[in-house]
Amino acid sequence: MRDMILNASKSYYVGLINKHIANVEIYLSKSVGIGEHSDILASIDKEIAEIGKYDDRLSMIIKYLERRQSNETEEKKESKSK
């Protein structure tokens, strides 16, 4: 169950990161066709901030939750072998 929740969370954040990357790519390639965004640089900056936010969350899962689990698994294997 723990793995399923962590994997779902990682997939969720990767999806959001990809969404915001796609938005930046659209701003960079089709900026004329986006009428409601008159300040393209500000819009790109907002998208990059969102990418950073979700990248941080993804990194926290990998750094603190996945590593902790792998360390616990290794400790259990070592204690069984003794």
SULDA-V75868 format. One record per helix or strand of 2 or more residues. SS is the DSSP state (hx for helix, st for strand). FROM is the first residue (numbers start at 1). TO is the last residue. If there is no record, write none. Layout:
# SULDA-V75868
<<SS,FROM,TO> <SS,FROM,TO>>
This chain:
# SULDA-V75868
<<hx,2,29> <hx,31,33> <hx,40,81>>
